[in-house]
Amino acid sequence: MKALPVVARVILALGLSGFGLLIVFLVLVGHLLGPEINEVTEVRDGTAPGTVQVSVESRTARSHSSTSWTLDDEGSIQRRSDDQPRPARTKGCADADCYRVVPGRLRVERRHGDTGAYTVAWEVGDATYRQLAAAQPDLGDPAAHLSSRSLVVHKVGGGHVVFVANGRDGLLYRDVTGGWHRLGSPQGGEGVYFEPPPRLATDPRPLDLTWYAVGVVVLVVLLSGAIPVARRRPFRFGPALMVVLVALAAGAVALLGARFPDVGMFPGVFYGVPVIFAALVLGSCCALLFAIAAGRGSRAGTIPGANGH
């Protein structure tokens, strides 16, 4: 039992060191990864029937690359492809249905029949467009980097499909039923996937559990140390304050974990959940050890014979 304070101090030091390493790890990863900016610059007919070729420019603070991808008419990524000198078009037709892009705008227009006028088929405009542009890092000229540039129209069984290169907004796809889908930017690494496009102001807000996770971690860590400390007599303010600080530190680590950036095809939650769990376990252990140390400190401070015996 006499060795308990030494063991407690060692475990406490290891726990606090673990917190420090987690924070350093998260900060370094966020700095090294940085924001990756992807821009779908062009879409054109593929070399094989029923395919299109999509050109993507990707850049970070340290690198810049251009990649071409082959997609099938269902909008699925097939593979990386060599850049082919096929011309890109700003308009295309399938039977009586014709489409064109509007330069400088995120807008696609459609005409049905030779005598009809073009009408808006899909658009992000006005306030929604301005908010989307404002959310883009290092955008430059929105008309150049956030606009519909080229398209491909393919006739398929049951109708037709349309692919549109929308710059920073990624690849736009019209399926055979007439639904428009912002697919994002084709990417590859551990596998092929679409980097999702930025959320529009008109889109439903996704469920965000960040602050719930942080709150659970802080509460559990706080209770792990606060209950034993509160039961000690006499009550000591120093250990109680340390328990609160440990709980806040655990919450900060959990917040960093919950906001861990996506890495390739793996979402940030894939890495963030283990970080949050580590913050919960390390924080609870540290808070409990402060409570144990406080209790032993109180007993060690008792003077033998002070009660008159």
Secondary structure, 3 states (H helix, E strand, C coil): CCCHHHHHHHHHHHHHHHHHHHHHHHHHHHHHHCCCEEEEEEEEECCCCCEEEEEEEEECCCCEEEEEEEEECCCCEEEEECCCCCCCECEEEECCEEEEECCCCEEEEEEECCCCCCEEEEEECHHHHHHHHHCCCCCCCHHHHCCCCEEEEEEECCEEEEEEECECCCEEEECCCCCEEEEEEEEECCCEEEECCCCCCCCCCCCCCHHHHHHHHHHHHHHHHHHHHHHCCCCCHHHHHHHHHHHHHHHHHHHHHHCCCCECCECHHHHHHHHHHHHHHHHHHHHHHHHHHHHHHHHHCCCCCCCCC
